[in-house]
Amino acid sequence: MAARNTARKRAFQILFEADQRGTDVETVLADWVRHARSDTRQPPVSAYTMDLVEGYTKHAGRIDELIAQYAVGWTLDRMPVVDRNILRLGTYELVWVDETPDAVVLDEAVQLAKEFSTDDSPAFVNGLLGRFKDLKPGLRRDEA
């Protein structure tokens, strides 16, 4: 499953870049795809990376609402940018991607936090996504 691990990491990087640039995620995804096509040294953006990014985009409002509601003591704006985007990706995959086992989603999100964030971040990410796992049946609803 190394390909899925790489796809998640790239999806996280795209979400992070969009957040840092203050632009929409679709624009950054298109930039990554265009760059990969024009530069043979760049690996292509996988279909799973695109699925994750596009899925997040479709549910972004609900995902941010859930994170804001359940991240006790943290607002989205105050949350470290890395953690915020790991949580966005993990929440999407946990709540809306039924084919991925919950334990895999949590483990992959924690690994991203270990690689890209602070020493406290893996526990924070694991705790919040673990809460979402427990509440999962009631979290998924269609946005109006």
Summary of the structure (lengths in Angstrom):
residues: 144
radius of gyration: 14.5
end to end distance: 34.9
largest distance: 45.0
contacts: 416
relative contact order: 0.13
helix: 75%
strand: 0%
